[in-house]
Amino acid sequence: MVALAIQLTWAFRANNCRVCWSRNDTAAGRHQRGVTQVVVCGIATSIGVESTARQAYELGYNVTLATDVMSCLNAETHHNSIERIFPRLGETGTTEEILALLN
């Protein structure tokens, strides 16, 4: 359970700092610690969240997107990301659904 908590901490920190994904030493450090899954949420669904999810996917992480804890100024772009983009990058679900799978 401690390993899971560390993995979730890494995942949520990543969305606060997009540069974290571009620093090879940081990504390599996460892989060495056995982090394989990231959960992404945040503000600006079609910009910050989407770019973070894309980068995590490109780095080989299993990506999960918590769709009920993200928002965007434009409802149309928010919907587009959730319905068309995110299913190509990983799995989507609500926070409750994700937490239920972890327990």
Beta strands, then each sheet from edge to edge (+ up, - down):
strand 1: 37-43
strand 2: 62-71
strand 3: 91-93
sheet 1: 1+ 2+ 3+
end
